[in-house]
Amino acid sequence: MTTPDALAAPGPEDARASSGDEYFTGSATARAGSVIGADGTERAIPPHRWRFLLYSAIGLAMFFVSIEIGGKSTILVDHVLTLVQWVLGAAVPWVVVALVAFGTIRPFVTGSWRKGALRTVFALANVVGLVVAVCAAAGYYPGPLANPDIGPFLWEKLAIPVGLIVPVGAVFLALLINYGLMEFVGVLVQPIMRPLWKVPGRAAVDAVASFVGSYSLALLITDKVYREGRYTGREAAIIATGFSTVSATFMVIVASTLDLMHHWTLYFFLTLVVTFAVTAITVRIPPLRGVPDEPFEGVDHAPEPVPTGNRFAHAWDEAMRALAGAPGLVRGTWSTFKDGVLMSSAIVPSILSIGLAGLLLATYTPVFDLIGWIFVPVAALVGLPDPALAGKAVAVGIAEMFLPATVVAGHESEVLRFTVGVTAVSQIVFFSALVPSILATSIPVNVGRLVILWLERVILTILLTAPLAHLLL
């Protein structure tokens, strides 16, 4: 039986398809026919155009359609993750340990641990992460790790889900990024994305993937597209630090902890608006403004075309251009899966080491109480009750985005709880997972820039959210 991949695989006559633009010259008309594109040039029709419609539809359904299965309502890729965990059974913890071991050993084998002080620190910290992973998989939590909010939280709520969702989700990401959907959507929303956030229209797919899926999967998209030359370094940095927030499913957990589920619709959409409004500001000020606007080293930049005339026709043309150079289904998903495994193996050791350090500081030291005083004047300015508590709550978010909710949970002021809940999501930058995830990519942002961005985003979010909370609640 002929498989979809066999149908999609290019034959000898289609060898030119891999070079993208060369395929659209009209020279292949004997095989595929030709059309006049929206720009007036003759373009060959790529074979198997059904791939664009079918693969894109499947990819969208996997990440953006939520259904209830077994009493659990979530997106389809999350159900696939549940199935994978069920199949692996008791082996799940040790699969994650294997990922951590691979990610810990790899920098020493490749020599990348010598490329700068920060890489050395993270490589050595990963050794600690490996020890923590082995202990956790064995059910042994010594010392402060026994605290349910530290050891078990890191392992069960972060390390295992992130470790598995990135490779599993990567299989379906290929359907979103390889077969023309990003180009099609990009042309349609370009009039909004470029003026507001200074990024190509195709970044809209990244943004939505974060809110309905996972920031780690969105970062995988961003990193892959950046390395292919379709984003510049500045564009990739803007997307990674401006759109790669936690998913809507995790926002439900935050809202539940803060007793805000009766305001869920308001909380979700206001968080979405505030997060993107803050990003529109941060792209215009340092440090993001100072990130080099250059393509990945050794790769030619492929800027998004600026269409004139019928925008839908141009969107279709660009989708067909991408489809002509797309790999077969098996090759495309295998490539993205390998990228997912590499990213997962880089992220999880850092979660269990750098993230652990942040949680220990937040739990057993006054560090975040002191940092919180930076935000007390801002909280007082917008009339938040108990500004000192508000300051500590948002400060602890840099360690782990869920911690602010635990600090103000049960507080009598709904305005305070609502503002902290929005800030926990809109801040985007936190050390238990997001920072290691970004540093595991090729995106040109360092720790210093990330910390400054976190500070900017927290202040701007409080200033935007608190007045709205006073008005709407």
Buried (B, 14 or more C-beta within 10 A) or exposed (E): EEEBBEEBBBEEEBEBBEEBEBBBBBEBBEEBEBBEBBBEEEBBBBBBBEBBEBBBEBBBBBBBEBEEEEEEEBBBBBBBBBEBBEEBEEEBBBBBBBBBBBBBBBBBEEEBBEEEEEBBBBBBBBBBBBBBBBBBBEEEBEEEBEBEBBBBBBBEBBBBBBBBBBBBBBBBBBBBBBBBBBBBBBBBBBEEBBEEBBBBBBBBBBBBBBBBBBBBBBBBBBBBBBBBBBBBBBBBBBBBBBBBBBBBBBBBBBBEBBBBEEBEEBBBEBBBBBBBBBBBBBBEEEBBEEBEEEBBEEEEEBEBBEBEEEBEBBBBBBBBBBBBBBBBBBBBBBBBBEBBBBBBBBBBBBBBBBBBBBBBBBBEEEBBBEBBEBBBEBBBEBEBBBBBBBBBBBBBBBBBBBBBBBBBBEBEBBBBBBBBBBBBBBBBBBBBBBBBBBBBBEBBBEBEBBBBBBBBBBBBBBBBBBBBBBEEB
